[in-house]
Amino acid sequence: MTIKRGTVVCHAGAIEWGVGKVMEVNALKATIQFSDGIIRKIASSHYTILQPADPASFVAIPDIVPVVKTRATPKSQKKIKQPAV
C-alpha cells in the first residue's frame, strides 16, 4: 500500500483509534489524524501495519469544540449590613 497525503487508513494493531487520514508524509514518518481525535506519527518502518480503509468511514473531529460553561455553585448573595443598635 502506498502511503500518501489524503489516504484513509486504519491501524491493524489499534482498532480503537478508528479510521485515520494521512495529513503529511516524509521519508521517516507519516502524520495521521485518527477518528478518536488524536494525531499520531507512524514510523515508515511500521507502514505494513496500516491497511486501506473506506474514505467514507473517516469522521474528522472539528478543530474547535464548543465548551459549555456551567456554574458548579449558584451565585452567592451579597450580605446586607445591619445597622448596629
NULOVO-186463 format. One record per residue: residue number from 1; residue in one letter; chain; y, x, z negated of N, C-alpha, C, O in turn. Coordinates in steps of 0.1 Angstrom, whole numbers. Layout:
BEGIN
+-----+-----+-------+-------+-------+-------+-------+-------+-------+-------+-------+-------+-------+-------+-------+
:   n : res : chain :    ny :    nx :    nz :   cay :   cax :   caz :    cy :    cx :    cz :    oy :    ox :    oz :
+-----+-----+-------+-------+-------+-------+-------+-------+-------+-------+-------+-------+-------+-------+-------+
: NUM :   A :     A :     Y :     X :     Z :     Y :     X :     Z :     Y :     X :     Z :     Y :     X :     Z :
...
+-----+-----+-------+-------+-------+-------+-------+-------+-------+-------+-------+-------+-------+-------+-------+
This chain:
BEGIN
+-----+-----+-------+-------+-------+-------+-------+-------+-------+-------+-------+-------+-------+-------+-------+
:   n : res : chain :    ny :    nx :    nz :   cay :   cax :   caz :    cy :    cx :    cz :    oy :    ox :    oz :
+-----+-----+-------+-------+-------+-------+-------+-------+-------+-------+-------+-------+-------+-------+-------+
:   1 :   M :     A :   -12 :     8 :     0 :     0 :     0 :     0 :    12 :     9 :     0 :    13 :    19 :    -7 :
:   2 :   T :     A :    22 :     5 :     8 :    35 :    13 :     9 :    45 :     7 :    -1 :    47 :    -5 :    -1 :
:   3 :   I :     A :    50 :    15 :   -10 :    60 :    11 :   -19 :    74 :    13 :   -14 :    77 :    25 :   -11 :
:   4 :   K :     A :    81 :     3 :   -11 :    95 :     5 :    -6 :   104 :    -6 :   -13 :    99 :   -16 :   -18 :
:   5 :   R :     A :   117 :    -4 :   -12 :   126 :   -13 :   -18 :   124 :   -28 :   -13 :   123 :   -30 :     0 :
:   6 :   G :     A :   124 :   -37 :   -22 :   122 :   -51 :   -18 :   107 :   -56 :   -19 :   105 :   -68 :   -18 :
:   7 :   T :     A :    98 :   -47 :   -19 :    84 :   -50 :   -20 :    81 :   -57 :   -33 :    86 :   -53 :   -44 :
:   8 :   V :     A :    73 :   -68 :   -33 :    69 :   -75 :   -45 :    55 :   -71 :   -49 :    46 :   -72 :   -40 :
:   9 :   V :     A :    53 :   -67 :   -61 :    41 :   -61 :   -66 :    37 :   -67 :   -80 :    45 :   -73 :   -86 :
:  10 :   C :     A :    24 :   -64 :   -83 :    20 :   -67 :   -97 :    13 :   -55 :  -102 :     7 :   -47 :   -94 :
:  11 :   H :     A :    13 :   -52 :  -115 :     7 :   -41 :  -121 :    -7 :   -45 :  -126 :    -8 :   -54 :  -135 :
:  12 :   A :     A :   -17 :   -39 :  -120 :   -31 :   -43 :  -124 :   -35 :   -41 :  -138 :   -43 :   -48 :  -144 :
:  13 :   G :     A :   -28 :   -31 :  -145 :   -31 :   -28 :  -159 :   -23 :   -36 :  -169 :   -25 :   -35 :  -181 :
:  14 :   A :     A :   -12 :   -43 :  -164 :    -4 :   -50 :  -173 :     0 :   -64 :  -167 :    12 :   -66 :  -162 :
:  15 :   I :     A :    -9 :   -73 :  -166 :    -7 :   -86 :  -160 :     4 :   -94 :  -167 :    11 :  -102 :  -161 :
:  16 :   E :     A :     5 :   -91 :  -181 :    15 :   -99 :  -189 :    30 :   -96 :  -184 :    39 :  -103 :  -188 :
:  17 :   W :     A :    32 :   -85 :  -177 :    45 :   -82 :  -172 :    50 :   -92 :  -161 :    61 :   -93 :  -158 :
:  18 :   G :     A :    40 :   -98 :  -155 :    43 :  -107 :  -144 :    45 :   -99 :  -130 :    41 :   -88 :  -129 :
:  19 :   V :     A :    51 :  -106 :  -121 :    53 :  -100 :  -108 :    66 :   -92 :  -108 :    76 :   -96 :  -115 :
:  20 :   G :     A :    66 :   -81 :  -101 :    78 :   -73 :  -100 :    83 :   -70 :   -86 :    76 :   -71 :   -77 :
:  21 :   K :     A :    96 :   -68 :   -86 :   103 :   -65 :   -73 :   108 :   -51 :   -73 :   115 :   -47 :   -83 :
:  22 :   V :     A :   104 :   -43 :   -63 :   108 :   -28 :   -63 :   123 :   -28 :   -60 :   128 :   -33 :   -50 :
:  23 :   M :     A :   131 :   -22 :   -69 :   145 :   -21 :   -68 :   150 :    -8 :   -62 :   160 :    -7 :   -54 :
:  24 :   E :     A :   142 :     3 :   -65 :   146 :    17 :   -60 :   133 :    25 :   -59 :   124 :    24 :   -68 :
:  25 :   V :     A :   133 :    34 :   -49 :   121 :    43 :   -48 :   127 :    57 :   -45 :   136 :    58 :   -36 :
:  26 :   N :     A :   121 :    67 :   -51 :   124 :    81 :   -47 :   110 :    88 :   -47 :   100 :    82 :   -49 :
:  27 :   A :     A :   111 :   101 :   -45 :    98 :   109 :   -44 :    90 :   109 :   -57 :    77 :   110 :   -56 :
:  28 :   L :     A :    96 :   107 :   -68 :    88 :   108 :   -81 :    85 :    94 :   -87 :    75 :    93 :   -94 :
:  29 :   K :     A :    93 :    84 :   -85 :    90 :    71 :   -92 :    96 :    59 :   -84 :   104 :    61 :   -75 :
:  30 :   A :     A :    92 :    48 :   -88 :    98 :    35 :   -83 :   103 :    27 :   -95 :    97 :    26 :  -106 :
:  31 :   T :     A :   115 :    22 :   -94 :   121 :    13 :  -104 :   118 :    -1 :  -100 :   122 :    -6 :   -89 :
:  32 :   I :     A :   111 :    -8 :  -109 :   107 :   -22 :  -106 :   111 :   -32 :  -117 :   110 :   -29 :  -129 :
:  33 :   Q :     A :   117 :   -43 :  -113 :   122 :   -53 :  -122 :   110 :   -64 :  -122 :   107 :   -70 :  -112 :
:  34 :   F :     A :   105 :   -65 :  -134 :    94 :   -75 :  -136 :    99 :   -88 :  -141 :   110 :   -89 :  -146 :
:  35 :   S :     A :    90 :   -98 :  -139 :    94 :  -112 :  -143 :    96 :  -114 :  -158 :   103 :  -124 :  -162 :
:  36 :   D :     A :    91 :  -105 :  -166 :    94 :  -106 :  -180 :   108 :  -101 :  -184 :   112 :  -101 :  -196 :
:  37 :   G :     A :   116 :   -97 :  -174 :   129 :   -93 :  -176 :   132 :   -78 :  -179 :   143 :   -74 :  -181 :
:  38 :   I :     A :   121 :   -70 :  -179 :   122 :   -56 :  -182 :   121 :   -48 :  -169 :   112 :   -51 :  -161 :
:  39 :   I :     A :   130 :   -38 :  -167 :   130 :   -29 :  -156 :   122 :   -17 :  -160 :   125 :   -11 :  -170 :
:  40 :   R :     A :   111 :   -14 :  -153 :   102 :    -3 :  -156 :   102 :     7 :  -145 :   104 :     4 :  -133 :
:  41 :   K :     A :   100 :    20 :  -148 :    99 :    31 :  -139 :    84 :    35 :  -138 :    79 :    39 :  -148 :
:  42 :   I :     A :    78 :    34 :  -126 :    64 :    37 :  -125 :    64 :    50 :  -117 :    69 :    51 :  -106 :
:  43 :   A :     A :    56 :    60 :  -122 :    55 :    73 :  -115 :    47 :    71 :  -102 :    38 :    63 :  -101 :
:  44 :   S :     A :    50 :    79 :   -92 :    44 :    78 :   -79 :    29 :    81 :   -80 :    21 :    76 :   -72 :
:  45 :   S :     A :    25 :    88 :   -90 :    10 :    91 :   -92 :     3 :    78 :   -97 :   -10 :    78 :   -96 :
:  46 :   H :     A :    10 :    68 :  -101 :     4 :    55 :  -105 :     6 :    44 :   -95 :     3 :    32 :   -99 :
:  47 :   Y :     A :    10 :    47 :   -83 :    12 :    36 :   -73 :    -1 :    29 :   -70 :    -1 :    18 :   -66 :
:  48 :   T :     A :   -12 :    36 :   -72 :   -25 :    29 :   -69 :   -28 :    17 :   -78 :   -36 :     9 :   -74 :
:  49 :   I :     A :   -21 :    17 :   -89 :   -23 :     6 :   -99 :   -16 :    -7 :   -94 :   -19 :   -18 :   -98 :
:  50 :   L :     A :    -5 :    -5 :   -86 :     3 :   -16 :   -81 :    -4 :   -23 :   -70 :   -10 :   -16 :   -61 :
:  51 :   Q :     A :    -4 :   -36 :   -70 :   -10 :   -44 :   -60 :     0 :   -53 :   -54 :     9 :   -57 :   -60 :
:  52 :   P :     A :    -1 :   -56 :   -41 :     8 :   -65 :   -35 :     8 :   -79 :   -41 :    -3 :   -84 :   -45 :
:  53 :   A :     A :    19 :   -86 :   -42 :    20 :   -99 :   -47 :    27 :  -108 :   -38 :    35 :  -104 :   -29 :
:  54 :   D :     A :    26 :  -121 :   -40 :    33 :  -131 :   -31 :    48 :  -131 :   -35 :    51 :  -133 :   -46 :
:  55 :   P :     A :    56 :  -128 :   -25 :    71 :  -128 :   -27 :    76 :  -141 :   -34 :    86 :  -140 :   -41 :
:  56 :   A :     A :    70 :  -152 :   -31 :    75 :  -165 :   -37 :    72 :  -165 :   -52 :    78 :  -174 :   -59 :
:  57 :   S :     A :    63 :  -157 :   -57 :    59 :  -158 :   -71 :    68 :  -150 :   -80 :    68 :  -150 :   -92 :
:  58 :   F :     A :    77 :  -142 :   -74 :    87 :  -134 :   -82 :    98 :  -143 :   -86 :   105 :  -149 :   -78 :
:  59 :   V :     A :   101 :  -143 :   -99 :   112 :  -151 :  -105 :   121 :  -141 :  -112 :   118 :  -135 :  -122 :
:  60 :   A :     A :   133 :  -139 :  -106 :   143 :  -130 :  -112 :   149 :  -136 :  -124 :   152 :  -148 :  -125 :
:  61 :   I :     A :   151 :  -127 :  -134 :   158 :  -131 :  -146 :   173 :  -130 :  -144 :   177 :  -119 :  -138 :
:  62 :   P :     A :   181 :  -139 :  -147 :   195 :  -138 :  -144 :   201 :  -126 :  -152 :   197 :  -123 :  -163 :
:  63 :   D :     A :   211 :  -120 :  -146 :   218 :  -108 :  -152 :   225 :  -112 :  -165 :   224 :  -104 :  -175 :
:  64 :   I :     A :   231 :  -123 :  -165 :   239 :  -128 :  -177 :   232 :  -140 :  -182 :   231 :  -150 :  -176 :
:  65 :   V :     A :   227 :  -139 :  -194 :   221 :  -150 :  -201 :   231 :  -156 :  -210 :   236 :  -149 :  -219 :
:  66 :   P :     A :   234 :  -169 :  -209 :   244 :  -175 :  -217 :   239 :  -175 :  -232 :   227 :  -178 :  -235 :
:  67 :   V :     A :   248 :  -172 :  -241 :   245 :  -172 :  -255 :   251 :  -184 :  -262 :   263 :  -186 :  -260 :
:  68 :   V :     A :   243 :  -191 :  -269 :   248 :  -203 :  -276 :   250 :  -199 :  -290 :   241 :  -195 :  -297 :
:  69 :   K :     A :   263 :  -200 :  -294 :   266 :  -196 :  -308 :   265 :  -208 :  -317 :   271 :  -219 :  -314 :
:  70 :   T :     A :   258 :  -206 :  -327 :   257 :  -217 :  -337 :   261 :  -211 :  -351 :   259 :  -199 :  -354 :
:  71 :   R :     A :   267 :  -220 :  -359 :   271 :  -215 :  -372 :   260 :  -218 :  -382 :   255 :  -229 :  -383 :
:  72 :   A :     A :   256 :  -207 :  -388 :   245 :  -208 :  -398 :   248 :  -217 :  -410 :   240 :  -225 :  -415 :
:  73 :   T :     A :   261 :  -216 :  -414 :   265 :  -224 :  -426 :   278 :  -231 :  -422 :   285 :  -226 :  -413 :
:  74 :   P :     A :   280 :  -243 :  -427 :   292 :  -251 :  -424 :   304 :  -243 :  -429 :   304 :  -235 :  -438 :
:  75 :   K :     A :   316 :  -246 :  -423 :   328 :  -240 :  -427 :   331 :  -244 :  -442 :   328 :  -255 :  -447 :
:  76 :   S :     A :   335 :  -234 :  -449 :   338 :  -237 :  -463 :   352 :  -243 :  -464 :   361 :  -241 :  -456 :
:  77 :   Q :     A :   353 :  -252 :  -474 :   366 :  -259 :  -476 :   375 :  -251 :  -484 :   371 :  -244 :  -493 :
:  78 :   K :     A :   388 :  -252 :  -481 :   398 :  -245 :  -489 :   399 :  -251 :  -503 :   399 :  -263 :  -505 :
:  79 :   K :     A :   401 :  -242 :  -513 :   402 :  -247 :  -526 :   417 :  -251 :  -529 :   426 :  -243 :  -525 :
:  80 :   I :     A :   419 :  -262 :  -535 :   433 :  -267 :  -538 :   436 :  -263 :  -552 :   428 :  -266 :  -562 :
:  81 :   K :     A :   447 :  -256 :  -553 :   451 :  -251 :  -567 :   456 :  -263 :  -575 :   464 :  -271 :  -570 :
:  82 :   Q :     A :   451 :  -264 :  -587 :   456 :  -274 :  -596 :   467 :  -269 :  -604 :   466 :  -257 :  -609 :
:  83 :   P :     A :   478 :  -276 :  -606 :   489 :  -271 :  -615 :   484 :  -270 :  -629 :   477 :  -278 :  -634 :
:  84 :   A :     A :   489 :  -259 :  -636 :   485 :  -257 :  -650 :   492 :  -268 :  -658 :   504 :  -270 :  -656 :
:  85 :   V :     A :   486 :  -273 :  -668 :   492 :  -284 :  -677 :   496 :  -278 :  -689 :   502 :  -285 :  -698 :
+-----+-----+-------+-------+-------+-------+-------+-------+-------+-------+-------+-------+-------+-------+-------+
